[in-house]
Amino acid sequence: MEKKTKKIIERAFYNYKENINKIQTLTSPEEIACLMLRGTNYEKVLVSSSPKNTTEDILIRNIDEANRLTGWVKVVDYTIIKYTGEYKDKLIKALFFDKLPINYVSRKLHIDRPTVFRWKDEILLSAETYAKSLRIV
């Protein structure tokens, strides 16, 4: 796995809860209605070089961002489902969701430090496979 891809996937794990909240705000009916009601200001003189609908651009940008975040949330969900029932699900929770340091996690879960790194790489590799299948990497 490339270093850049690994960082992107790790960030998706670390920001999992925040991404879920962002998706809800980006796709909430109130937010979409607010964007659509803003409308275009017709009092300004139109400049021929920039006839664009900013409301539409903002709405499309929000939908694209929500779709991107939804893809990453799915990747994390699929990875959690894959490792549910194994000890690795506790590792995912401790490392990424609770954001605990590796030394503390290894002592807390009674796992050797090299094993924590090996399992973390295995988890991220599985996540990369899911991300590739969803075509977001």
C-alpha positions in Angstrom: 0.0 0.0 0.0 1.3 3.5 -0.9 2.0 5.8 2.0 -0.4 8.5 0.6 -3.2 6.0 0.4 -2.5 4.7 3.9 -2.8 8.2 5.3 -6.1 8.8 3.5 -7.6 5.6 4.8 -6.3 6.3 8.4 -7.9 9.7 8.2 -11.2 8.1 7.2 -11.0 5.9 10.3 -10.0 8.8 12.6 -12.8 11.0 11.2 -15.5 8.4 11.1 -17.8 9.9 13.6 -17.3 13.5 12.3 -18.0 12.2 8.7 -21.3 10.8 9.8 -22.3 14.1 11.3 -21.2 16.0 8.2 -23.2 13.7 5.9 -26.3 14.4 8.0 -25.9 18.2 7.8 -24.9 18.3 4.1 -27.9 16.2 3.1 -30.5 17.5 5.6 -33.7 18.8 3.9 -33.4 22.1 5.9 -29.9 22.7 4.5 -31.0 21.9 0.9 -34.1 24.1 1.2 -32.0 26.9 2.6 -29.6 26.7 -0.3 -32.4 26.7 -2.9 -34.3 29.6 -1.3 -31.3 31.9 -1.4 -31.8 32.2 -5.1 -30.0 34.6 -7.4 -29.8 38.3 -6.8 -31.2 39.9 -9.9 -30.5 43.5 -8.7 -26.9 43.2 -9.8 -25.8 43.9 -13.3 -24.9 40.7 -15.0 -21.3 40.4 -16.2 -21.1 38.4 -19.3 -17.9 36.7 -18.3 -19.5 35.0 -15.2 -23.1 33.9 -15.7 -23.2 31.2 -13.1 -25.8 30.0 -10.6 -23.9 30.0 -7.3 -26.7 28.3 -5.5 -26.6 25.4 -7.9 -22.8 25.2 -7.5 -23.0 25.1 -3.7 -25.7 22.5 -3.8 -23.7 20.3 -6.3 -20.6 20.7 -4.1 -22.5 19.6 -1.0 -23.9 16.6 -2.8 -20.5 15.6 -4.1 -19.0 16.0 -0.6 -21.8 14.0 1.0 -21.2 11.2 -1.6 -17.5 11.2 -0.9 -18.0 11.1 2.8 -20.6 8.4 2.5 -18.1 6.2 0.5 -15.5 6.5 3.3 -18.1 5.8 6.0 -19.0 2.6 4.1 -15.4 1.6 3.9 -15.0 1.9 7.6 -18.4 0.1 8.2 -17.4 -2.8 5.9 -14.0 -3.1 7.7 -15.6 -3.1 11.1 -18.1 -5.8 10.0 -15.3 -7.9 8.6 -13.4 -7.9 11.9 -16.4 -8.1 14.3 -16.0 -11.0 16.7 -12.2 -11.0 16.3 -9.9 -9.1 18.6 -9.2 -6.7 15.8 -12.5 -4.9 16.3 -11.3 -3.8 19.7 -8.1 -2.6 18.1 -10.0 -0.5 15.6 -12.1 1.0 18.4 -9.1 1.8 20.6 -6.8 3.1 17.9 -9.1 5.0 15.6 -12.2 5.9 17.5 -10.8 6.4 21.0 -7.5 7.7 19.4 -5.3 6.0 22.0 -1.5 5.8 21.6 -0.1 2.5 20.3 1.8 1.7 23.5 -1.3 2.2 25.6 -3.4 0.1 23.2 -0.9 -2.8 23.3 -0.9 -2.8 27.1 -4.6 -2.4 27.4 -5.4 -5.2 24.9 -2.5 -7.4 26.0 -1.0 -7.5 22.5 2.6 -7.2 21.5 3.5 -3.9 20.0 4.6 -5.5 16.6 1.3 -7.4 16.5 -0.6 -4.1 16.9 1.3 -2.7 13.9 0.8 -5.9 11.8 -2.9 -6.0 12.6 -3.3 -2.2 11.9 -1.7 -2.8 8.5 -4.0 -5.7 7.8 -7.0 -3.6 8.7 -5.9 -0.8 6.5 -5.2 -3.2 3.6 -8.8 -4.6 3.9 -10.1 -1.0 4.0 -8.1 -0.2 0.9 -9.7 -3.2 -0.9 -13.2 -1.9 0.0 -12.2 1.6 -1.1 -11.0 0.3 -4.5 -14.2 -1.6 -5.0 -16.1 1.6 -4.3 -13.7 3.4 -6.6 -12.8 6.2 -4.1 -9.1 5.4 -4.1 
